Amino acid sequence: MAYKALYRTYRPRDFDEIAGQEHITKTFKNALENNKLSHAYLFSGPRGTGKTSVAKIIAKAVNCEHAPVSNPCNQCDICDGIDKNVVNDVIEIDAASNNGVDEIREIRDKVKYLPGTGRFKVYIIDEVHMLSTGAFNALLKTLEEPPKHVIFILATTEPHKIPATIHSRCQRFDFRGVNEKEMLARLDEIVEKEQLDIEPDAIRLIAESSEGGMRDAISLLDQVMSYSSDKITAEDVHAIRGSITDEAMIDVAQAIKNEDVVKAMNVLDQLLSEGKESHKFIDDFIMFYRDVLMLKNTGDDAGKVLYKKEKFKALVKALSNPLVFHYLDILNDTKHHMRFASQGKLYLELAFIKMIDDV
């Protein structure tokens, strides 16, 4: 059997497995238990935060053989069939590739037919903002007054592109990025089930790198598993992401603080020779100085792995706020100019010299 990606293997099967969206899962558990579901919902939020997963869980719960239930049983034939995508009453549509009027008219013509196996037909339209104006207009009437056996769930990462007429016909739920604590808890569960040998710093770095996307975090863990044949380390995560290690960032920042431009250039040459990209370096360097400001002004070292490193703490004490803001101004200006340049290394070298020379 072909390998199944981790994010598919560990896709949430009930509301209790959804990470970081308690305000949404609690609402739906109560609504399901009390038979107070609406006919149409709009889910908005960043990628990988659980929009389509929640939609599938709702589809299972309303059609579960034990309904009304706050969570699907995941044991009956209908729940199992929906998980395996073999129940015709749950229709998933990718609006990015089915965005025309004809596709929506087909939905409009078919909604009147009763479900075949369950109690409800559930239409899940992903990336709904990609529908054409004509398709949105074709959806309007059906969305406003669908048959009692139909539920529409629209999902989007760009809610501002949804017409107000569609908004007004749906209950909207905003999914937020998963915070680091919730993400670490979920990653720890997966690590334990997969029996992985992984450094705690590597797990934390995966969570930090995913910018609130649970699916992105699990996918990155999957990649690192394939990359590392032994114990998974933070360096493995950096290698997969193409990011710069904390030690290398500290070395460059320390060289700039000491006005040692030759050392800063040498570290940069080494990083670029290892395949690191100039635009990635400057993004990481801007984030590094942001972290300097955060630790310096809050004193809270319970966040990133970087905050606990003694060399970083010493550097933070040696830098003043005005100096760090000066560095950030130069780096942001350099990043802007690098967008239109073919030789990013050249702009980085000039930035290093300017950071030292303007002090």
C-alpha positions, 0 to 999 in steps of 0.5 A: 500500500502507498505511504499515506501522508501524516496530515492525512493520517492524523486528520481530525475525525471529531471535534475533540481532535481539532486544535485551537478552535474551541470557540467554533467546536463548542458552538457546533457541539451544542448546535448538533446536540440540540438540532439547531443547525443553520442551512449555510455556513461560511468558514474563513481563516488561514490555510491549514487551520481546520476549515474543511476538517470541521466541515467533514465532522459536521457532515458525519455528525448530522448523518451519524446513525446515532444522531443527534450527537455532539460528536460523530461516533466514527463507528457506524457505516455512514461515518466510516463511509464519509471518512473514506469519501464513498458516501454520495450525500457529502459533496466536496467541491473545489471552487478553484477548478469548478468556478463556473456558472454551469457547475453551480447550476448543476448543484442547484438542480440536484439539491432538490433530490433527497439524500441517499443514505443519510439524513442530510446532503452536505455541500462543502465548497472549498476556496469559494472566493474563486467562484466567478460573479455569475457563479455566485449569482447562481448560488444566491437563491439556493443558498438563501432557501435550500431544501430542509435536507441540505446544508451548505458549508463554504470555506475560504482563506480570503473572505473579503472576496466573498460578495456581501449577498453571500455573507448575509445568507450564511453564519460566519465562523472565523478560524484563527491560527493555531497557537504554539502551545496547542500546536506542540500538544498535537505534535507531541501526540503524533510523535508519540504514536509514530514513536519518533526519536526527535529533539524537543528543540526540533518539535518547537522549531517545527511549531514556530515555523508553521505560522499557525497552520496545523497542517503545515506543521504536520507536513513539515514533520513528515518531511523531516522524518523522511530526511533524517535516518536517525534522531531528528534534530533542529538542524534537520528542520533548518535543512528542510526549511532552508532557514538559517540556524540560530548559531549562524544568525548569532555569529553574523549579528555578533560580527556586525556588533563588533564591526567585524565586516570580514567575519560577517561576510565569511559567515554569509559566504558559507551559508550561501555556499550551503544552498541558503537563499538570500531572500530567506536569509534577510527574512530570518535576519529581520525576525532575529532582530525582532526577537532581540527586541522582544527579549530585551523589552519583555524579559520573557524567555519562555518563548522560542528556543533562541531565547534560552541560548546564552550567546543570544542573551549576551548579545541582547544585553549589548544592543540598544533599542535605537541600534536594533531599530537602525539595523531593521531600517537598513534590512527592510530597505535592503529587502525592498530593493532585493525584490527587483535584483538578480544578485541578492548577495550583493545587497546583503554585503552592502547592508552589512557594511552600512549597518556597521558604517552608520553606527 
